[in-house]
């Protein structure tokens, strides 16, 4: 893969990666560092990127792993071990981890088409044209299914957690 090809693929993802990194790290400076580290790691493995279905998912996984590694390294430098709970769910706290698991379970119970379009759009980062191609939906049907999926997830999450 040439540098031009890599940039053509990765540049459009950079903004979404920064948002994901901000969610992982919590601040803009560390988020930018995570994005840079992830892009460097992806560049190093550029010859095997064609094996992966979702480069966005791969990049987020790389960022999360880099963040966890840096936390472990910092803890070891300070002469302390991370508690077991922190190792298990880092970088998420327990409540956030539980919410993510709950939302994942709710998504699993959606009707097939809604589940598919939601995962492709929100989790895997596909654009609408690709989703329409894969599912055979029209633009209007895609919009409606995505809207219904989001609403069902929100309503079910609020019902279960009793949050206003």
MIDOSE-1310 file (N, C-alpha, C; in nm, 2 decimals, decimal comma, always signed):
residues 164
xxxx	+0,09/-0,12/+0,00/+0,00/+0,00/+0,00/+0,09/+0,12/+0,00; +0,06/+0,21/-0,09/+0,14/+0,33/-0,10/+0,09/+0,44/+0,00; +0,17/+0,54/+0,04/+0,13/+0,64/+0,13/+0,01/+0,71/+0,08; -0,01/+0,73/-0,05/-0,13/+0,80/-0,10/-0,25/+0,72/-0,08
xxxx	-0,24/+0,59/-0,10/-0,36/+0,50/-0,08/-0,40/+0,50/+0,07; -0,29/+0,49/+0,15/-0,32/+0,49/+0,30/-0,39/+0,62/+0,34; -0,34/+0,73/+0,29/-0,40/+0,86/+0,33/-0,54/+0,87/+0,27; -0,56/+0,82/+0,15/-0,70/+0,82/+0,09/-0,80/+0,75/+0,18
xxxx	-0,75/+0,64/+0,24/-0,84/+0,55/+0,32/-0,86/+0,61/+0,46; -0,75/+0,65/+0,52/-0,75/+0,69/+0,66/-0,79/+0,83/+0,69; -0,77/+0,92/+0,60/-0,80/+1,06/+0,62/-0,95/+1,08/+0,65; -1,04/+1,02/+0,58/-1,18/+1,04/+0,61/-1,22/+0,99/+0,75
xxxx	-1,14/+0,89/+0,80/-1,18/+0,83/+0,93/-1,12/+0,91/+1,04; -1,03/+1,00/+1,02/-0,96/+1,07/+1,13/-1,05/+1,14/+1,23; -1,15/+1,21/+1,18/-1,25/+1,28/+1,27/-1,32/+1,18/+1,36; -1,37/+1,07/+1,30/-1,44/+0,97/+1,38/-1,35/+0,90/+1,48
xxxx	-1,23/+0,88/+1,44/-1,13/+0,82/+1,53/-1,10/+0,91/+1,65; -1,10/+1,04/+1,62/-1,07/+1,14/+1,73/-1,19/+1,14/+1,83; -1,31/+1,13/+1,78/-1,43/+1,12/+1,87/-1,42/+0,99/+1,95; -1,39/+0,88/+1,89/-1,37/+0,76/+1,97/-1,26/+0,77/+2,07
xxxx	-1,15/+0,83/+2,03/-1,03/+0,84/+2,12/-1,07/+0,93/+2,23; -1,15/+1,03/+2,21/-1,19/+1,12/+2,32/-1,27/+1,05/+2,42; -1,36/+0,95/+2,37/-1,43/+0,87/+2,46/-1,35/+0,78/+2,54; -1,24/+0,73/+2,48/-1,15/+0,64/+2,55/-1,07/+0,71/+2,65
xxxx	-1,00/+0,82/+2,61/-0,90/+0,89/+2,69/-0,96/+1,00/+2,78; -1,07/+1,06/+2,74/-1,13/+1,16/+2,82/-1,08/+1,30/+2,79; -0,97/+1,33/+2,72/-0,93/+1,46/+2,69/-0,87/+1,47/+2,55; -0,87/+1,59/+2,50/-0,84/+1,61/+2,36/-0,69/+1,58/+2,33
xxxx	-0,60/+1,62/+2,42/-0,46/+1,60/+2,39/-0,43/+1,45/+2,38; -0,47/+1,38/+2,48/-0,45/+1,23/+2,48/-0,52/+1,16/+2,36; -0,64/+1,22/+2,33/-0,71/+1,16/+2,21/-0,63/+1,18/+2,08; -0,58/+1,29/+2,07/-0,49/+1,32/+1,94/-0,37/+1,22/+1,94
xxxx	-0,31/+1,20/+2,06/-0,20/+1,11/+2,07/-0,24/+0,97/+2,03; -0,36/+0,93/+2,08/-0,41/+0,79/+2,05/-0,43/+0,78/+1,90; -0,49/+0,88/+1,84/-0,52/+0,87/+1,70/-0,39/+0,85/+1,62; -0,29/+0,93/+1,66/-0,16/+0,93/+1,59/-0,09/+0,79/+1,61
xxxx	-0,10/+0,74/+1,74/-0,04/+0,60/+1,76/-0,11/+0,49/+1,68; -0,24/+0,51/+1,67/-0,32/+0,41/+1,60/-0,29/+0,41/+1,45; -0,27/+0,54/+1,39/-0,24/+0,55/+1,25/-0,10/+0,50/+1,23; -0,01/+0,52/+1,32/+0,13/+0,46/+1,30/+0,12/+0,31/+1,31
xxxx	+0,05/+0,25/+1,40/+0,03/+0,11/+1,40/-0,03/+0,05/+1,28; -0,13/+0,12/+1,23/-0,20/+0,07/+1,10/-0,10/+0,09/+0,98; -0,02/+0,19/+0,98/+0,08/+0,21/+0,88/+0,18/+0,09/+0,88; +0,22/+0,05/+1,00/+0,31/-0,06/+1,02/+0,26/-0,19/+0,97
xxxx	+0,12/-0,20/+0,97/+0,06/-0,33/+0,93/-0,01/-0,31/+0,80; +0,03/-0,21/+0,72/-0,04/-0,17/+0,59/-0,05/-0,29/+0,49; +0,04/-0,38/+0,49/+0,04/-0,49/+0,40/-0,07/-0,59/+0,43; -0,12/-0,59/+0,55/-0,22/-0,69/+0,59/-0,36/-0,63/+0,61
xxxx	-0,37/-0,50/+0,59/-0,50/-0,43/+0,62/-0,62/-0,48/+0,53; -0,59/-0,54/+0,42/-0,69/-0,59/+0,33/-0,77/-0,71/+0,39; -0,71/-0,77/+0,49/-0,77/-0,89/+0,56/-0,88/-0,84/+0,65; -0,89/-0,72/+0,69/-0,98/-0,67/+0,79/-1,11/-0,61/+0,72
xxxx	-1,22/-0,65/+0,78/-1,35/-0,60/+0,72/-1,37/-0,46/+0,76; -1,34/-0,42/+0,88/-1,37/-0,28/+0,92/-1,24/-0,22/+0,97; -1,19/-0,13/+0,89/-1,06/-0,06/+0,94/-1,09/+0,03/+1,05; -1,21/+0,09/+1,06/-1,25/+0,17/+1,17/-1,25/+0,09/+1,30
xxxx	-1,31/-0,02/+1,30/-1,31/-0,11/+1,41/-1,17/-0,15/+1,46; -1,09/-0,18/+1,36/-0,95/-0,21/+1,39/-0,88/-0,10/+1,45; -0,90/+0,02/+1,40/-0,83/+0,14/+1,45/-0,87/+0,17/+1,60; -1,00/+0,16/+1,62/-1,05/+0,18/+1,76/-1,00/+0,07/+1,85
xxxx	-0,99/-0,05/+1,81/-0,93/-0,15/+1,89/-0,78/-0,12/+1,92; -0,71/-0,08/+1,82/-0,57/-0,04/+1,84/-0,56/+0,07/+1,94; -0,64/+0,17/+1,93/-0,64/+0,29/+2,02/-0,67/+0,24/+2,16; -0,77/+0,16/+2,18/-0,81/+0,11/+2,31/-0,69/+0,03/+2,37
xxxx	-0,63/-0,05/+2,30/-0,52/-0,13/+2,35/-0,40/-0,04/+2,38; -0,37/+0,06/+2,30/-0,26/+0,15/+2,33/-0,29/+0,23/+2,46; -0,42/+0,27/+2,48/-0,46/+0,34/+2,60/-0,44/+0,25/+2,73; -0,48/+0,12/+2,71/-0,47/+0,03/+2,83/-0,32/+0,00/+2,86
xxxx	-0,24/-0,01/+2,75/-0,10/-0,04/+2,77/-0,04/+0,08/+2,84; -0,07/+0,20/+2,81/-0,01/+0,32/+2,87/-0,06/+0,33/+3,02; -0,18/+0,29/+3,05/-0,22/+0,30/+3,19/-0,15/+0,19/+3,27; -0,13/+0,07/+3,21/-0,06/-0,03/+3,28/+0,09/+0,01/+3,31
xxxx	+0,15/+0,07/+3,20/+0,28/+0,12/+3,21/+0,30/+0,23/+3,32; +0,21/+0,32/+3,32/+0,21/+0,43/+3,42/+0,19/+0,37/+3,56; +0,10/+0,27/+3,58/+0,08/+0,21/+3,71/+0,21/+0,14/+3,76; +0,27/+0,07/+3,67/+0,39/+0,00/+3,70/+0,51/+0,09/+3,74
xxxx	+0,52/+0,20/+3,67/+0,62/+0,30/+3,70/+0,60/+0,36/+3,84; +0,48/+0,37/+3,88/+0,45/+0,43/+4,01/+0,47/+0,32/+4,12; +0,50/+0,20/+4,08/+0,52/+0,09/+4,18/+0,39/+0,03/+4,23; +0,28/+0,05/+4,16/+0,16/-0,01/+4,20/+0,10/-0,09/+4,09
xxxx	+0,02/-0,19/+4,13/-0,05/-0,27/+4,03/-0,19/-0,22/+4,02; -0,25/-0,22/+3,89/-0,39/-0,18/+3,88/-0,48/-0,28/+3,95; -0,58/-0,23/+4,01/-0,68/-0,33/+4,07/-0,74/-0,42/+3,96; -0,78/-0,54/+4,00/-0,84/-0,63/+3,91/-0,95/-0,57/+3,83
xxxx	-1,04/-0,50/+3,89/-1,16/-0,44/+3,82/-1,11/-0,34/+3,72; -1,01/-0,26/+3,75/-0,96/-0,17/+3,65/-0,90/-0,24/+3,53; -0,83/-0,35/+3,55/-0,77/-0,42/+3,44/-0,88/-0,48/+3,36; -0,98/-0,53/+3,42/-1,09/-0,60/+3,34/-1,17/-0,51/+3,25
xxxx	-1,19/-0,38/+3,29/-1,28/-0,29/+3,21/-1,21/-0,17/+3,16; -1,08/-0,15/+3,19/-1,01/-0,03/+3,14/-1,03/-0,02/+2,99; -1,06/+0,10/+2,95/-1,06/+0,23/+3,01/-1,19/+0,27/+3,07; -1,29/+0,18/+3,06/-1,43/+0,22/+3,11/-1,44/+0,20/+3,26
xxxx	-1,52/+0,28/+3,32/-1,55/+0,25/+3,46/-1,67/+0,15/+3,46; -1,70/+0,09/+3,58/-1,79/-0,02/+3,58/-1,93/+0,02/+3,53; -1,98/+0,14/+3,57/-2,11/+0,18/+3,52/-2,12/+0,19/+3,37; -2,02/+0,25/+3,31/-2,02/+0,27/+3,17/-2,01/+0,13/+3,10
xxxx	-1,93/+0,04/+3,16/-1,91/-0,09/+3,10/-2,05/-0,16/+3,11; -2,12/-0,15/+3,22/-2,25/-0,21/+3,23/-2,35/-0,16/+3,13; -2,35/-0,02/+3,11/-2,43/+0,04/+3,01/-2,40/-0,01/+2,87; -2,28/-0,02/+2,84/-2,24/-0,07/+2,70/-2,29/-0,21/+2,68
xxxx	-2,28/-0,30/+2,78/-2,32/-0,43/+2,77/-2,48/-0,44/+2,76; -2,55/-0,35/+2,83/-2,69/-0,34/+2,82/-2,74/-0,30/+2,68; -2,67/-0,20/+2,63/-2,71/-0,15/+2,50/-2,68/-0,26/+2,39; -2,57/-0,33/+2,41/-2,54/-0,44/+2,32/-2,65/-0,55/+2,32
xxxx	-2,69/-0,58/+2,44/-2,80/-0,68/+2,46/-2,93/-0,63/+2,39; -2,96/-0,50/+2,41/-3,08/-0,44/+2,34/-3,07/-0,45/+2,19; -2,95/-0,42/+2,14/-2,93/-0,42/+1,99/-2,95/-0,56/+1,94; -2,91/-0,66/+2,02/-2,92/-0,80/+1,98/-3,07/-0,84/+1,97
xxxx	-3,16/-0,78/+2,04/-3,30/-0,81/+2,04/-3,38/-0,73/+1,93; -3,31/-0,64/+1,86/-3,38/-0,57/+1,75/-3,42/-0,66/+1,64; -3,52/-0,62/+1,56/-3,56/-0,70/+1,44/-3,43/-0,70/+1,35; -3,42/-0,80/+1,27/-3,30/-0,83/+1,19/-3,25/-0,71/+1,11
xxxx	-3,34/-0,65/+1,03/-3,30/-0,54/+0,94/-3,25/-0,42/+1,03; -3,33/-0,39/+1,13/-3,29/-0,28/+1,22/-3,16/-0,30/+1,28; -3,14/-0,42/+1,33/-3,01/-0,46/+1,39/-2,89/-0,45/+1,30; -2,92/-0,49/+1,17/-2,81/-0,49/+1,07/-2,78/-0,35/+1,04
xxxx	-2,88/-0,26/+1,01/-2,84/-0,13/+0,97/-2,78/-0,05/+1,08; -2,83/-0,07/+1,20/-2,77/+0,00/+1,32/-2,63/-0,04/+1,34; -2,60/-0,16/+1,33/-2,46/-0,21/+1,35/-2,37/-0,15/+1,24; -2,42/-0,16/+1,12/-2,34/-0,12/+1,01/-2,31/+0,04/+1,02
xxxx	-2,41/+0,11/+1,05/-2,40/+0,26/+1,06/-2,32/+0,30/+1,18; -2,37/+0,26/+1,30/-2,32/+0,32/+1,42/-2,19/+0,25/+1,48; -2,18/+0,12/+1,45/-2,07/+0,04/+1,51/-1,95/+0,03/+1,41; -1,99/-0,02/+1,29/-1,88/-0,04/+1,19/-1,85/+0,08/+1,11
xxxx	-1,94/+0,19/+1,11/-1,90/+0,31/+1,04/-1,93/+0,31/+0,89; -2,01/+0,22/+0,84/-2,04/+0,23/+0,70/-2,12/+0,35/+0,66; -2,11/+0,40/+0,54/-2,19/+0,51/+0,50/-2,32/+0,46/+0,44; -2,42/+0,55/+0,42/-2,55/+0,51/+0,38/-2,55/+0,43/+0,25
xxxx	-2,47/+0,48/+0,16/-2,47/+0,41/+0,02/-2,43/+0,27/+0,03; -2,33/+0,24/+0,11/-2,28/+0,10/+0,13/-2,39/+0,02/+0,20; -2,45/+0,07/+0,30/-2,56/+0,00/+0,37/-2,67/-0,03/+0,28; -2,71/+0,06/+0,19/-2,82/+0,04/+0,10/-2,78/-0,07/+0,00
xxxx	-2,66/-0,07/-0,04/-2,61/-0,17/-0,13/-2,62/-0,31/-0,07; -2,57/-0,32/+0,05/-2,57/-0,45/+0,12/-2,71/-0,50/+0,15; -2,79/-0,41/+0,21/-2,92/-0,46/+0,26/-3,03/-0,45/+0,15; -3,01/-0,38/+0,04/-3,11/-0,37/-0,06/-3,22/-0,27/-0,03
xxxx	-3,20/-0,19/+0,07/-3,30/-0,09/+0,12/-3,29/+0,04/+0,03; -3,40/+0,11/+0,02/-3,40/+0,24/-0,04/-3,35/+0,34/+0,07; -3,31/+0,46/+0,03/-3,27/+0,56/+0,12/-3,37/+0,59/+0,23; -3,50/+0,60/+0,19/-3,60/+0,62/+0,29/-3,62/+0,51/+0,39
xxxx	-3,62/+0,38/+0,34/-3,63/+0,27/+0,42/-3,51/+0,26/+0,52; -3,39/+0,29/+0,47/-3,27/+0,29/+0,56/-3,29/+0,39/+0,67; -3,33/+0,51/+0,63/-3,35/+0,62/+0,73/-3,45/+0,58/+0,84; -3,56/+0,52/+0,79/-3,67/+0,48/+0,88/-3,62/+0,37/+0,98
xxxx	-3,56/+0,27/+0,92/-3,51/+0,16/+1,00/-3,41/+0,20/+1,10; -3,32/+0,29/+1,06/-3,22/+0,34/+1,15/-3,28/+0,42/+1,27; -3,38/+0,50/+1,23/-3,45/+0,59/+1,33/-3,53/+0,50/+1,43; -3,59/+0,40/+1,37/-3,67/+0,31/+1,46/-3,58/+0,23/+1,55
xxxx	-3,46/+0,19/+1,50/-3,37/+0,11/+1,59/-3,31/+0,20/+1,70; -3,28/+0,32/+1,67/-3,23/+0,42/+1,77/-3,33/+0,44/+1,87; -3,46/+0,47/+1,83/-3,56/+0,50/+1,92/-3,59/+0,38/+2,01; -3,59/+0,26/+1,96/-3,62/+0,14/+2,04/-3,50/+0,12/+2,14
xxxx	-3,38/+0,14/+2,10/-3,27/+0,12/+2,19/-3,28/+0,22/+2,30; -3,31/+0,35/+2,27/-3,32/+0,45/+2,37/-3,43/+0,42/+2,47; -3,55/+0,39/+2,41/-3,67/+0,37/+2,50/-3,65/+0,25/+2,59; -3,59/+0,14/+2,53/-3,57/+0,02/+2,61/-3,46/+0,04/+2,72
xxxx	-3,36/+0,12/+2,68/-3,25/+0,15/+2,78/-3,31/+0,24/+2,89; -3,39/+0,33/+2,86/-3,45/+0,42/+2,96/-3,55/+0,34/+3,05; -3,62/+0,25/+2,99/-3,71/+0,17/+3,07/-3,64/+0,08/+3,16; -3,53/+0,02/+3,12/-3,46/-0,08/+3,21/-3,38/+0,00/+3,32
xxxx	-3,32/+0,11/+3,28/-3,24/+0,18/+3,38/-3,32/+0,28/+3,46; -3,45/+0,30/+3,42/-3,54/+0,40/+3,49/-3,47/+0,54/+3,50; -3,41/+0,58/+3,39/-3,35/+0,71/+3,38/-3,44/+0,80/+3,30; -3,46/+0,93/+3,35/-3,55/+1,02/+3,27/-3,50/+1,06/+3,14
